[in-house]
Amino acid sequence: MTKSKRNGFTLVELLFVLAILSILLALTMPLTISTVSNQQENQFFNTFQFDVLYTQNLSLGSKDYIRIIFNQEDYTILNGTTQEIIATRELPPGWRIDKRNLNSISFNRNGSIRQAGTISVFTGRSTYKIIFPIGKGRGYIEKE
């Protein structure tokens, strides 16, 4: 009597393992997309906060009129005195800005905001309000 050695897996075993792997991948894909969207939102708002701080710092003790101007799909940091564009930041695809009552952000020589107001940012998944209150240096971001 000779015993035959069995090497490898049967087709049914391979199909079973592939079915389990495909189910696991299908379950983790939406989590990955959600994580990427969250990171994109965090990165955009961190960059925006740094741009506001940068604008405020350029305005301190300066005669130049530095401001952030909002458009539907981007915002621009502009030196209003020389009309030089310092930076332009585009919104991610599908996002939009509702300026509400604030067309631009600028600071006086003391670092205080010139005009208080609110801006809404729609990301497709969430809505954020960026609020610049009277008497404060910079604004804050609220998720609705």
C-alpha positions in Angstrom: 0.0 0.0 0.0 1.4 3.3 -1.0 0.0 6.6 0.3 -0.2 9.4 -2.2 0.8 12.8 -0.9 -1.7 15.5 -1.2 0.0 18.8 -2.2 -1.9 22.1 -2.5 -5.5 23.1 -2.0 -8.7 22.2 -3.8 -10.6 24.6 -6.0 -13.4 24.8 -3.4 -11.0 25.7 -0.6 -9.5 28.5 -2.7 -12.9 29.9 -3.7 -14.0 29.8 0.0 -10.9 31.8 1.1 -11.3 34.3 -1.8 -14.9 34.8 -0.9 -14.0 35.6 2.8 -11.3 38.0 1.7 -13.6 39.8 -0.8 -16.2 40.3 2.0 -13.6 41.7 4.4 -12.3 44.1 1.7 -15.9 45.2 0.8 -16.5 46.0 4.5 -13.3 48.0 5.0 -13.6 50.1 1.8 -16.2 52.6 3.1 -14.2 53.0 6.3 -11.1 53.9 4.2 -13.1 56.4 2.1 -14.6 58.0 5.3 -11.1 58.3 6.9 -9.7 60.0 3.7 -12.6 62.5 3.7 -12.0 63.3 7.4 -8.3 63.8 6.8 -9.1 66.1 3.8 -11.4 68.2 6.0 -8.9 68.4 8.8 -6.1 69.4 6.4 -8.1 72.1 4.7 -9.2 73.7 8.0 -5.7 73.5 9.5 -4.4 75.2 6.4 -7.1 77.8 6.5 -6.4 78.6 10.2 -2.7 79.0 9.4 -3.6 81.3 6.5 -5.7 83.5 8.9 -2.8 83.6 11.4 -0.4 84.5 8.5 -2.7 87.3 7.4 -3.0 88.6 10.9 0.8 88.6 11.4 1.3 90.4 8.1 -1.2 93.1 9.2 0.5 93.7 12.6 2.2 97.1 12.4 2.0 97.2 8.6 0.5 99.8 6.3 -0.4 97.2 3.8 -4.0 96.1 3.5 -3.7 92.3 3.6 -6.9 90.3 3.3 -8.4 86.9 2.5 -11.0 87.1 -0.3 -13.5 84.3 -0.7 -14.8 82.9 -4.0 -17.1 80.0 -4.6 -14.3 77.4 -5.2 -11.3 79.0 -3.6 -9.9 81.8 -1.4 -7.0 84.2 -2.1 -4.7 86.0 0.3 -4.2 89.4 -1.3 -2.0 92.4 -0.6 -4.7 95.1 -1.3 -2.1 97.9 -1.4 0.0 96.4 -4.2 -2.7 94.0 -5.6 -0.2 91.2 -5.3 -1.6 87.7 -4.8 0.2 86.1 -2.0 -1.5 82.7 -2.1 -4.6 81.0 -3.6 -6.1 77.9 -2.0 -8.6 75.8 -3.9 -11.4 73.9 -2.2 -11.5 70.2 -2.7 -13.9 69.0 -5.5 -17.6 69.2 -4.5 -17.0 71.8 -1.7 -18.4 75.3 -1.8 -18.3 78.5 0.3 -21.3 80.6 1.2 -19.9 84.0 2.2 -23.1 85.0 4.0 -22.2 88.4 5.4 -18.4 88.3 5.1 -16.7 88.8 1.7 -13.2 89.1 3.0 -11.1 88.8 6.2 -8.7 91.5 7.2 -7.1 92.7 10.3 -6.1 96.2 11.5 -2.6 97.2 12.7 -3.4 95.9 16.2 -4.3 92.4 15.0 -8.0 92.8 15.6 -10.5 91.8 12.9 -11.9 94.7 10.9 -15.3 93.2 10.2 -17.1 90.4 12.2 -19.1 87.8 10.3 -19.7 84.2 9.4 -18.8 82.0 6.5 -20.3 78.6 5.7 -18.3 75.8 4.1 -20.2 72.9 2.6 -18.1 69.7 2.1 -20.7 67.4 0.7 -20.8 65.4 3.9 -20.8 68.2 6.5 -21.4 71.9 6.9 -19.0 74.1 8.8 -19.5 77.6 10.1 -16.4 79.8 10.4 -17.2 82.6 12.8 -15.2 85.8 13.3 -16.6 87.6 16.4 -16.2 91.2 17.2 -13.2 92.0 19.4 -11.4 88.7 18.9 -8.2 88.2 16.9 -9.1 85.1 14.9 -12.2 83.2 14.4 -13.3 79.6 15.2 -14.8 76.7 13.3 -18.0 75.0 14.3 -19.3 71.8 12.7 -23.1 71.8 12.2 
